[in-house]
């Protein structure tokens, strides 16, 4: 099967493939000598200077770039691979994550310690901006075929406005754009940056502005957007330019500033205009590798005019003030629509059924029927699925951001069984995220697809009864290779969902010991079907007397020499902690999101009770202490909601790793807040609040357990303190 975005090698670029095969066999380590069939060579359609080829021999794949034939323009750029910068082939949520990964990578690149890398002599940083203007001015003149007054005007403006402090020395890429990035095959993270021919030492904002130009360029730029007349400002899912700039400054740990931003944007336009003119010139010479090189002549004038326009607009070019990273923004249009739809569904169908479901579980609380779901829940699930309110937690499926989902999850938190109605219940959400991110095609077909369809459910086995599980390196359960199988041996407890009759598979974390590796690379995760011999479900565990029967409870499960195929291993041996961090990315704050909704419901109960009951001749709310409790509850909920939204927004913009401080903060703040709100509601409701007539007892048991279940508060607080100290030290260092 041909590599996407390739074609047959064009006639003017053809060479002896047999000679290349022979050369690579002799000189490239690990190049396959078999199979006997010849080397397959395809040419990438894009790329404006250096012809670029896709090679395949057996299972090995390579990329080859070669110098173009014929005379070259002096100083011309020697190669870029152009692709669709609008990322129209991926979902909106993935677009957002990919662009955030790119901006994070750029910030890291600009944060390198040149001395530590021995790169002080990599280039002459002083006078970089002036040299750039002169370089691209001369490049354009050498390639120009017609006179374009705007190019001269733009050059003159740039020469008159070179930053006074033109002596910054940071590693600059020179051609940093999404087309020169290689992403991980499954994850939204950068694994390589290509095309370093223009790299040197200089002002890093030039790279940032160059990356920003697609947000601001003229509307008709079909070559740069693969035939689409589009501006990135209008592409769903791609963060706003000012938001990306804010992330950049946050990741670099420097004060947000856009001084001379108009200069760097204008410089980027001059550079692109010069490159476009050069591509066209090579077309006229017959040595351009781009199939559509003739069209680049059309771009020079609009780029120059746009650059001149942006230069004169000053720092307002970013279209909005740049705020702090993690700054809140509104839901997407789709997010608002889904939220409204879900609110209506909750109001019309879920909440009216709550009493019926409660009565079912009360009736069967002492029988095995308590683990089965009443028919009402099954009907509601089918209705929600039919309305498209299904798998909302997974951005790749729903197209929603974490910010969108935060407010949606809050609504589901107002009813104890609501998350399951929308197939957004724990632990299945985390397990589905794991399989989506790390599962093989076979694992996804066998387990992920049925989970997404709601055909069965799953559980997660990590915590152990005999060790302190807040430090997962204490784990004793073993996963050892035995030929084509793995043998699992150990005890787990608090395995959520294990009592569910529909639970068909568990993700089990255990040790695959290798003393030569660090303690964080000795753990693995593996899929274990519950029907496998040796899987023993021992007992349900109660939380303050509640066994959480509707959700399959929290069980102790033993694995006694359980044997599963080696193909059940997720991602690979020793990758358990890596998977755990991925599983605890967006999923880490789903509980927090739902907890906000639970607190809202508790406050509603508090207010209703305070308005109904009298003591000492006054309604309860007329007593100052109760009125103050109501006010404090509202303040606490609003604060927690804002922190939750900030964490969700941070995940959307800087990724789970970049948002770890915000995630840790809300995992402490949300359960603490909810405990206070529920406790006040219990106090106002009096003895009735502790009875089965109110859901407050179950609420308190749930939110109090979160202060341990999602990691003890103390662990999160230590992590927050460490990150805060590091950030303060970094900021102090930047000021010195």
N, C-alpha and C positions, 0 to 999 in steps of 0.2 A: 504494500500500500504506500503510495507516494506521500512524502512529508507535506503537510498543509502549507499553503503559500509558496509552492514551488512549481516549476515548469520544466520541460525538457531544456537541456543546455542550449542556449541561443547560438546560432551559427558562428557569429564573430568571436565567441568566447570558448569554442570547442578546443579540446586538447586530447592527447592520447590517454584514455582511461586505463588501458593495460599498463602503460609505463608508470602511471601514478600508483596503480595497485602493486606493481613490482617494487617501487620505491618505498611505499609505506610498509610493505612486508619486511623489507630489509632494515628500515630505520625507525619504525614506530613500535615501541614496546607493547606487547599484548595485542598487536594487530593480528586478527585471525588469518591463519594460512588456509583454513577450511571454513566454510564449504567451498567446493571447487568453482561455483558459479562466479562470474566476474563482479567486480566492485560496481555497485549502483551509484550513479551520480545524477543529482538533480540540481537545478539552479534556483535560488530564491528570486522571486519576482521583484522584491523591493531591494533597496540598496542603491546608492546614487553614485558611488565612486569605485570601490573595489568590488568586482564580481564575487559573489558569495555562493557557496555550493553546499548542498546536503549530501553526505556520503553514508552508505550503509553496506556493511559486509557481515553477513550472518546476523547476529544479534547486536553487533557493535554499530554505533552511530557517531558521526563526526561532522564538524562544520569546517569547511575550507574557504579561506579568503586568499585571493591572489591580486597582485598588482595589475592594474588595467594595462592593455597593450597601447602602443602609440605614445605620442608626446603628452606630457602632463603639464598643466599650468603651474608655474613656480609657486610654491607655498600652498598649493591647493589641499583642501581636506581630503584625506586618503580613505575615508570609508565610513558609512553609517548604514544601518539596516532599518528602513522605515516600516512601521506597522501602524495599525489603526489606533491613534492615541485616544480615541473615544471609548475603546474597549467594548464595542457594541456586541461582541460575541459572548460576554459574561453577564451575570445578573447585576442589578444595581448595587446590591449589598457587597458583592465581590469587587465591583469597580471601586467602591469606597475603600475597601481594605487594601487593594492593590496600590492605589494612589497614596494612601497613608504609608504603606511599606516603602514606597519610593522616596517620599519626603523624609522618612526616618533614616533611610540609607544615606541620603545626601547630607543630612545633619551629622551623622556619624563620620562620614568621609571628611567633612570640614572640621571635625573635632580631633582628628588624629594629632598625636604629639610628634612633630617633625623630627625633633631631636632623638626621641626614642626609636624612630624608624630610620634614622640616619638619612633624612631627606632634606637637610638644610640647603644642600647645593643642587636640588632638583630643578630649580629655576630661579630667575631674578624677580622677586616679588615687587620690589620698589618700581613704581612707574607702570604697573600692570595695566591700569585702565587706559592710560595714554597709548601704550603700545597696542592694545587691542583695537582702539579706534583706528590707528594708523595701519595696522595689519589688514583689517577688513576693508578699509578705504582703498588700499592698494590692490587687494585681491579683486575687488569689484572693478577697478579701473583696468586691470589686466584682462578681464573677461568681458567687459562691456561691449555690446554691439550697437546700442543706441544711447542717446543722451537722455537721462532721467533727472530733471531738475531737483526732485524731492530727495534724491540720494545725496546730491551736493549740499542741500540745505540741512539734511539730517547730520551729515558728517561735520559741517560747520558748527552746528549746535552742540554736538558732542565734544568737539575740540574746545569750545568755549566754556563747557560745563564739567570738565574733568574734576572729580572730587579733589579737594585740596589736600586731604590726607591719603595720598595714593601710594601707600607703602605697606599695606597689609600683606602678610605672608601665610597663607593657608594652602593646603593641597587643593587645587581646583582641577576638575575633570575636563572642562572645556567643551564637552558635547553631551552634557548630562540631560537625557530625556528618556521618556518611558520606552522608546524604541531600542535603546541600548541597554536594556535591563533583562536579565534572565530570572524568572521567578521559579520557586519550588513547584514541582509538578502538581501538588494537591493543595498546598497551603499558600496563603497570601503573604509570602515573605520573599525577599530578594536573596538569590544565591550567587549571583555574579553581576558585575558591571562590565560592559564591553566598551571598545573604542576609546582607548586612552591616548591616542595620537596627539591630541591637543592639550594634554594635561601638563600642568606646571605649578608654580607657586604664584599666588596672586590673591585677588579679592574674591572670597567665596560667594558674595551676593550675585556675582555675574552668572554663576551656575544656577542659582535660585531663580533669577529673572529669565534665564534661557528656558528653564523648565516651565515657567509661568506663561510664556508667550502664547501657547495654544488656547489659553483662557481669554485672550484679548485680541487675537489676530482678526483680520477682515473676515466677513461672513463667508465668502466664497473661496475656500481653500481646499478643494477636493483632493489634491495630491497628498496633502498631509493627513487627511482623514479618510483615506481609502475610498474616495468617490463620494463622500457625504459632505454636504454643505452644513457645517455644524460648528458651534463654539462650545468648548468644554463647560462654560458657565451654564449651559442649558441641558447638559446630559444628566439624566436621573442617576443618582448614586454617587457621582463624583463630588467630593467636598468643594465648597466655595474656595476661591483663591485665597481670600483673607484667612480662612480657617487653616488651610495648608501652611500658609506663612507663619501663623501662630504656632502650629505644631513644630515647625522647623526651629523657631527660636526657643521653644520650650525644650526640645530635645538637645539643643546645643547648650542649654542652661545659661543663656545670655539675655540681657534686657531686650524686650521687644522694641525694635526701632526700624523705621523705613526711611531713614535719611538717605538722600540720593537715589531712592528707588526709581524715580523717573529716568535718571541717567542710565541705570542698568537695564531697564526695560527697553529704552531707545537703542542702547548698544546691542541688545539681543536681536532687535529688529534689523539693525544694520548688518549684523553677522549673518542672519538667515537670508537677507537679501543678497549679500555677497556670495553665500553658498549656492543659492538658487541660480544666480547669474553664472557661477562656475559650472554647475551641472549642465546648464543649457549650452555653455561654451564647449564642454566636452562632447555634448551631443552633436554639435556642428562639426567637431573634429572626428566624429565617428567612434569615440572610445568611452562613451558613458555606458555603465552597466544597467541603467534603469530603462525599462520599457517605455515609460512615459516622460522621458527627460525633456522632450520638446515643450512640455507644458510649464516647465519651471520659469521660462521667460515671462510668463504671464504674472508671476508672483512678485517680481522685483519692485515694481512701482507701488502696488498696494501695501507691501510691507514697509517700504520707505515712508509712504504717507501716513501709515498707522503709527510707525515709530515717532514721526514728527509730532503727530497729534498727541500721543501719550507723553512725550517729553514735555510738552507745553502745559499738560494738565497737572504736573507736579505729583506729589505723593498720593493724591486722590486716585491714582491709577488702580489701586487695589479695590476700589469701589466701596469700601467700608472700613472703619477703624479696625485695627487688629487687636483682638482681646486676648486674654490668657488662654492657654491651651486648656481644653476641657470646657470652654465656655458653652453654655446651654444654647440650643437652637430649637426651633419648632420641629414637630414631627414632619416626616415627608407627607406628601399628598396621599399616598397609598396608606401610610400609617394612620392618618386621621380617619380615612374612610373605613379601614378595618376596625379601628377602635370604636367608632360609632356603631358599626354593625354588631360588634361583640356586645356592647352595652345594651343594645336592643334585645339581643338574644338572651343575655343574662336576665334582663327585666321580664321578658315575656315567658321564658321557658325554664331557666335554671333555678332562679330564686323561688318561684312558685312551687317547685318540686322539692325544695329543701326539707320541708317538714315530713313529706312522705318518705324520703330517704332516711331521715333520722329515726322515724318510727320503725322502718324495716330493720335497721341495725339494733335498735332497742329490743325489738321482739326476738331477735335471734342472737343476742349478745352471748349466750351461753352454749350455742351450738356451732357446728362447723359451717352452717349456712352464712355465718357472719363474714366468711371469706369470699363468698360469692356476691356478685353485684346484682342489685335489683334490676328488673326489666326496665325501669324508668331510666337508669343510667345508660343502658344500651341504646334505648330509643333516642335519648338526647345526643349521644355520640354520633349516631347515624344522621340526625338532623344537622348537627354542626358540620359534619363532613360534607353533606350535600350543599351547604351554604358557603363552603370554602374556608370555614373557620377551623383550620386543621393544620397541625405542624407549624404553628406561628412562631415557635421559638427558634427555628433553624433558618437563618438568613438565605442560604442557598436555595431553599425550597419556597419560603414565603416571600422573599424579596424585601423583607422588613429589616430595618436597622435595629441595633440593640436599644437605641433611644425610642424607636417606635414600640418595641416589644415591652419596654419598661412599663409604660402606661397601660398596655394591654394586660400584662401579667398582674398589675395592681388590681385590675377589675376582677380577675379570676381568683385573687386572694381573698375576696369577700365571702366566698363559699367554699367549704372544706373539700368538696368533690369537684368543683368547677374545672380545675386544671385538666383533669382526666377527660372531661367532655370534649376538650379541644386537642387531645393527644399531646398535651404539654405538661405531663406529670413527671415528677421525679420518681425513680432514678432513670426512667426511660429516656428523658431528654438528654442527660449526660451520656448515656450509653449510645444513643443515636449520633450524638456529636462525635464520639470516639470513632464509631464505624464510618461516619461520613468523612472524617479527616484522615483516618489511618487504615481503614479496612481495605483488604484486597477486593478485587472484582467478585471473587467467589464468596467472600464473607459478606459483602454488601447484598449480593443476590439472595443468599440463604437467610441472613438475619436482619439487615437494615431495611430492605424493602418491605418485609412483612411488618416490622415495627412501625414504619412510616404509615402503613395502611391500617394499623391497629388490629391486625389479625391475632397477635399475641403480645405479651409483655416480657420484661426482663428484670434482672436485679443486678446489684453491684456488690461485690464481696471484697472488702479491703481491711476493715477494722478487725482486730483479733482480741480474744478474751484474756490471753495470758501475758500480754505485753502492753506497754504504754504506747498507744497508737497515734498520739499527737506527734510522735517522732516515727515516721513510717520506716526508717531504717531498722527499727527494732523487729520488723516483721519476721515471723518464723515459718509461715506456710512456704513450701518449696514447690518449684516447677522445674522438673529435671528431664532432659532429653533422654529418650530410650528408642533408638532407631528412628522409625518414622512417626513416633508418638512422643507425647510429653506425659509425665506422671505428676499429678498434683496431690500433695499430702499436707494437711493442716486444718486448723480450726478458724472459722470466721464467725463474727456476730454483728448485730445491727445491720444485717444484710437486708436493706429495704426492698420490699416487693417479693421476697422469697415465698411468702405464704399465699400469694395470688394464684388461684387455680389456672390462670392464663399465662403464668410465668413459664417460659420455655427455655430460657438461656440465661447464664450468668457471665459477667465479665469478672474474672478473678485476678487479683494482683498477688504475686508471690515472688520469692527469690529464685533466680537462676544463678546460683553462686559462681563467681569467677574471681578468685583472690587477686588476680593481676589488675582488676579494674577498680575504680573508685566505688565507694559504697553507694553512690547514686546511679551506678550503671550495673547493678546486680539484681534489679527487679524487672519483672516482665508482667504483661497482661495477656490473658488467654481466654478464649471463649469456651465455656463448658455447658453443653446442653444438660438441662436438669434431669433428663431421663437416663443419663450416663450412670452405669453401675458404680457404686461407691459414694455417690452424692447423698448425704444423710441430712435431712431437715430435722433438727433436734427439738427446738421449742421456740415459741414466740416470746419476745421480750416486751414488757409493758413500760410505758412512759407515764409516771404518776398515776398508774392504774389503767391507762388507756393502751390498748394493743394495736391501735391504728388499723383495725380490720378492713376498712374500705379500700385501703391502698396496699394490701398484702402484708402489712405489718413489718416488724423488724426482727428477723429470725437469727438464731444461731444455726449455722450450717457447717457440717464437717465434711471434709474431702478425704476419703480413705482409699489411697492408691487409685485415684481416678485417672483413667487413661483416655486421652483425646488425641486426634490426629495432629501432627506437627503443623498442618495448614491452619489450625485454629489460633496459632500465635499471632498476636496483633503487632504489626510493624516490625518486630524482630526482638531477639533476646536482649535484655538489658535496657530496653527502651521504656520501661514502666513509668519512671518519673517524668520523662518527656511527655508521655501520653497523659499522665495525671495533670500536668500543667495545662495541656491543651483541653482536657475535659473540664478543668476548673477555670477555663477562660470565661466566655459569656455565661456559662452555667453557674459560675461562682456567685453571680448576683441575682439569679432567678429567684432564689429564696427571699432575698432582700426585697425584690420587686413585689412578690406576693405578700410579704410581711406588711408592706405599706397598706395594701388593701385590707388585710386582717385588722390592722390598727384602726382604719377608717370605720370598719364594721363595729369594732368594740366601742369607739367613741359615739357612734350612732345609738348603740344600746344604752350607753351611759346617759346621753342626752334625753332619750325617750323616758328612761326611768326617773331622771331628775325632774322631768316635767309632769310626771304622773303622781308621784308620791309626796306626801306632806309629813313634816316633823315639826313639832313645836309651833304649829300654826302657820308654817310657811312651806311653799314648794321647796324641794331639795335644792334646785338651782338658785333659789333666793338666798340660801346660806352662802356667805362669802367664800368659805373654803371650797365648796363644790363648784361655784362659779370660777374660782381660780384654777381648779383642776381642769375644768373644761377648756379654759384659755390656754393652760400649759400643754394640754394634749394637742390642741390645734397647732401651737407653735412647734412642738416636738415632731409632729407628723410632717409639717411643711418643711422643716429643716432636713428630716430624713429623706423626704421625697427629692428635694433639690440635690442632696448628696448622692442619692441613687441615680438620678438622671445625669449627674456629672460623671459618675463612674461609667454609666452606659455610653455616654457621649465619648468618653475617653477611649473605651473599647472600640467604638466605631472609628475614631480618628487616629489613635496612636497604637491600637492593638492591645491585646491582653497583657503582654509583657510591659508595655509602656504605661498601662493603667493599673499596675499592681498596687500602687499606693492608694489610689481611689477605691479599688476593690477591697483592700484590707480595711480601710476606714469605714466603709458602709457595712461590712460584715460585722463590725463591732457596734456601730451606731444603730442599725435597723432593729436587731433583736432587743437591744437595751431599751430603745424607745418603745417598742411594742409591749415589752414586759411592763413598763411603767403605765402605759395607757390601759392595758387589760387589768392591771392591778387596781387602778383607780375605778374602772368600771365595776370590778368585783366589789369594791368598797361601797359604791353607790347602790348597787343592787342588793347588798346585804346577803343574808343566808341564801336567798334564791339564786344568786349568782353562782354559787358553788354546786347547784343542783343540775339535773339533766334538763331542766326547763330552759336553761340558757346555754349557749355554746362557749361561755367564757372559760370554764374549766379546761375544756379541750384546747382552746386558744392559748391559755397560759402554758399548758404542758408543751404545746408545740413550739412557741416562741422561746420559752426558757431552754428547751433542748437545743435550739439553734446556736446558743452561745457556746456549745461544745461540739455539736454535730458538724458544723462547717469550719471546725478548727477552734480551739479555745481562744477566748478573748485575749488571753495573755500572750499567745503566740503571735496574733495579729498586731497587738500593741508593740511588741518588741520589733517586729518587722517595720512598722510605721516609724518608730523612733529611729531605727537605723537608716531608713531612706531619708528621713527629714534631716538628720545630721549630715549625711552625705551631700544632700542638695544645698544645705546652708554652707558647707565647706566649699563646694564648687562655686557658689555665687560669690563668696568672699574672695576666692582665688581669682575670679574673673574681674573683680574690681581693682585688684592690686596691679 
